[in-house]
Amino acid sequence: DQQVKQNSPSLSVQEGRISILNCDYTNSMFDYFLWYKKYPAEGPTFLISISSIKDKNEDGRFTVFLNKSAKHLSLHIVPSQPGDSAVYFCAAKAGAGNTGKLIFGQGTTLQVKP
Amino acid sequence: EAGVAQSPRYKIIEKRQSVAFWCNPISGHATLYWYQQILGQGPKLLIQFQNNGVVDDSQLPKDRFSAERLKGVDSTLKIQPAKLEDSAVYLCASSYGLPTEAFFGQGTRLTVV
């Protein structure tokens, strides 16, 4: 069963516009959510996160929104830049403390066109 | 600060052969994770170590996969015998403790033919 889903395999936007990446989850016990960015031939790198007690977290051009009632989170990138072209994974933490683990979505490939 | 080191970067083997991957975590990181990322999917946790003890190996196919972390530092992941469906990128990550603070290595791309 896919507990974390990214239903859009790919997204293409124009440079300077907003990119919106979406993620849905099924387990209401998840208490922390993260977004990772992955370039080809590299490992995922942490981008931004949000606790389940919040509904928004912002870091520069990146903002993550969490809608707990809908079990939905989204990542907004404004303005989008060609260097943002990568695969984006959302992940949710299950379990407490050091024994918790991350469950990843399938990823969305973002292409930002100059 | 040096990152998580993995080797080899790429490996091609025939089915039924064995293969081993190596991971050197960030210095001081007690927790080490091995993930499997199949093309088109997100990383899936195979095994998690806390120092040299196993915390979670619930998704490790134990009939063919094994992992160890001797002395609580480096780790090896082995597959024997390999199947075609084992073709994937194997990612190692480490953290001081929390999975939300983990850093990932570049991964080993395994192709089983």
Interface residues (C-beta under 8 A of the other chain):
Chain A: V4 Q6 P9 Y32 L34 A41 E42 G43 P44 T45 F46 S49 F89 A91 K93 G97 N98 T99 G100 K101 L102 I103 F104 G105 Q106 G107
Chain B: V4 R9 T31 G40 Q41 G42 P43 K44 L45 Q48 Q50 V55 D56 L91 A93 G97 L98 P99 T100 A102 F103 F104 G105 Q106 G107
